[in-house]
Amino acid sequence: MANDYRVRAAEPGDRAPLKELMLAYIVDFYGSPRPADEKLDALMDELLQGRIGRQWVAEDTAGRLVGFVTLYYTYSTLRAQKAAIMNDLYVSADYRRAGVAADLFAAIRSFARADGCAYLGWETGADNVRAQRFYEKMGGERGTWLTYSIDL
């Protein structure tokens, strides 16, 4: 399977299959409620137009999307520079352990570096040991900052 896919920037024609992958990630993988279609469509519009971030996809030789990664932009006041946040990295079950996640990660890392970002950041669940091992393998280091959030 190592050569059975390619990684590329998401395009407007990817909307329907990318939305299916995003829903598999949101609902099936994380067990979160399905977002309203209009909200997910609006988010996809923002990403496809590159206004708030970007997405890359892994496409198999049959043209089926088998993974995606989402990068959002933010800024670092401490560094007075743009920064990138990887918010999502998802690969369909039949392509896991085939190098797809590593290639998607490499694509956004390369893009963020070329785009002048100070750093690429991300977070994962404290209980997601598999993802933690993957990120450490990619060169990631556990940060010193704690993450908090409030649902609004």
Buried (B, 14 or more C-beta within 10 A) or exposed (E): EEEBBEBEEBEEEBBEBBBEBBBBBBEEBEEEEEBEEEEBEEBBEEBBEEEBBBBBBBBBEEEBBBBBBBBBBEEEEEEEEBBBBBBBBBBBEEBBEBBBBBBBBBBBBEBBEEEEBBEBBBBBEEEEEEBBEBBEEBEBEEEEEEEEEEEE
